[in-house]
């Protein structure tokens, strides 16, 4: 985690904290392990803090190992997390557009009623069409498509993390939306109902992350 965030950020992140280690970045930024909610050996709950001394700046999310190829599943999962969630949260502090894009509440690609930061859109898989879901995601903005299912009450009016993971392979489909680390059944069902490509051979998956910074007033 520290190596990946250092490479993306261009600043040093390091493991510190003694008995309860955390990955600390410039200023007061930190990433901590959260309470485990899943027994899968390659699933890790994480909490990002824009200010490690202010619990209200915490944004929960998770890392899931990604199998395939010669890469360690956990390392590959961390790479995808950093390129989607990590860049959004670094951009929250940097606020210069270098790491992720900003969306106005009235932007047609954004989340109605929210100022948002949209992280990367990362795809992976196997076979000739492994990039099909990522390509679809780039062309079809998720925030407005998921907004009706997410509804107006997301638990708080600032710093709401929305993760989407979806794709198919081996005769199975995955469509998961998590809000601040917790599964959101209605939004997950809405994601499953969208017309993203289902591959007949191989596997194709994509993940993205949107940080809802604050509700419009």
N, C-alpha and C positions, 0 to 999 in steps of 0.2 A: 504494500500500500504506500509506504513512504517513498519508495523508488519511483512508483508510477506517478504519484502526485508531483514529485519533484521534477520529473521529466516533462509533464504537461504544463506545470505552472512556470517553470523556469526559475523557481525559488526552492530553497532547501526545506524539505519536510523530514522530520526525524522522529524516531520512537523515543518517548520520554515518559516519566510518570511513576517509576518504581513498582510498587505492588499492583497498581492498576494502570498498566501502560496504555498510552494513547499515541496517535500519530499527530504531531504538532507541526503547523506550518507557520508562515510569517504572521506577525501580530499575535492575535489571540485565537486564530483558527485551530480546530482540532477535529480528529475523527476518533470516536471511541467504539468499542464493541457494545452492542445493546443486549438486552435480555433475549436469549434464544427462544424463538417461537416455532422452530422446525427441527426435527431430529435428523434431517438429511445431513450426511457428513460434509457436504460441500455447500451448505447454506449458512451464511453468517449475517446476523443482524448488526447494522451499523447505525451510528448517530453522528451526524456532522453538526458542529457548533461554530457559528460565525464568531462567537465570543465564548470561550470555554468557561468563563466565570458568570455567564448569563444563561441559565437553563432555557429561557424563553426563545433563544436563538437556535435551539436544537431542531434538526430535521432528520427524522428516522428514515432509513431505507435498508436494503439488503443486497448482499452479493450471493449469486448462485454460480457454482462451478459450471464450466462449459466443457463438455467432453469433445474429443475429436482431435486428430492430428497428433503431433509430437509435443504439444503444449501441456503443461500442468493445468488441470481443470480449474483449480482455485486461482492461479495466476492469470489465466485467461479471463475468468470471471471478474477479477479485480480490474483488469485492463478495460473491459466493457463498462464496468461501473464508473471508472474514472472518466471515460470518454463521454458518458451520458449524464450521470448524476454529479460526478466530481466537478466537471467544468461549469455546470450551472451554479454550484455552490461557491466556487472560487469567483465566478463572475459577480455573484451577489456582493462580495466584498470589494473586488476590483472596480466594478461598475464602469468599465470602459469599452465594452463590446469586443474585447480581445478573445474571450474564452467561450462565449455563448451569446445568442441573440436575445434582444429585448423586444417584448410584444406589448403594445398599448392595448387597453381594454376594448378599444373599438377596431383593432386590427382584425381583418377577416380570418386570419390564420391563428388568432389567439383565443384566449378563454374569456368569453363575455363577462365584463364586470371586474376583471382582475388585471393588474399589472403583472406580467409574467416574464420569466427567463426560460428559454427553450434550449435544452442541452443537445448533444449530438444524437445522431440516428445511426446506430451501429447494427450491422447484420453479420450473420455467420451461417454456416451450414455445410452441406456436401452436395456433390453432383453439379450438373451444368446450370441449374437454376438456383444455386445457393443464395444469390443476391436478390432474388425476385421480391421478397417481402421488404427488404430495405429500400429497393427502388420504388415500390409502391408507397412506402411511408414518406419518402422525400416528396412525392407528388401529391399526397393526400394528407393535409394537416389534421392531426388527431384532436387538438384541444376543442375546436368547435363541434366535432363529431361526438365527443364524449360529454360535452357540457350538459346536455339535458339529463343524461343518466347520473352524472355526478351531483346535480341539484345545487341548491343555494347554500346549504349548510354543510361545510366541510370541517367543522370542529373548531376552527379559529379563523380570524380575518387577516392573518399574515403568515408567511412562511409555511405554505402547504406544499408538500412534495407529491407529485403525481407520476408514478412509474408505469409504463406500459411495456409488456413483454408478450410477443405473440409470434406464431408461426406453425409449421406443420412438418411432418416427416414420419415415415414408417407407419402410415395409416392413423396417426394420432395428431390432434390439434391442441395448441396451447393458446389461450387468450386471457391474460391476467392484467388487471389494473390494481395497483396498490396506492392508497392515499396515506401519506405519512407512515408507510411501512405496513399498513393493515390492508388486507384484501377488501376490495369494494365490489360486491357481487353484481350490482346493477351496471356499473361501468364496464366490468369484465364481460357481462352478457352483451352490452352494446358493442364492445370491441369484437367479440366473436361473430356478431351479425354483419360486420362490415365486409366489403367485397375484396379484401386482400387476397393475393394468390395462394392457393393451396397446391403444393407441388406433388406430382404423381410419383416422382423418383427422387431419391436423395432427401435432404432436409433443408429448410430455409426458415430462419428466425430473425427477428429484429427486436431491438430494445431502444426506448427513448425515455426521457425524463423532462418534466416541466415543473419548474418551481414557481408557484403562485406567490408572488412577493407580498402583495397587499391587495385587499379589496378596494375597488374604486369608491370614493366618497362623493 
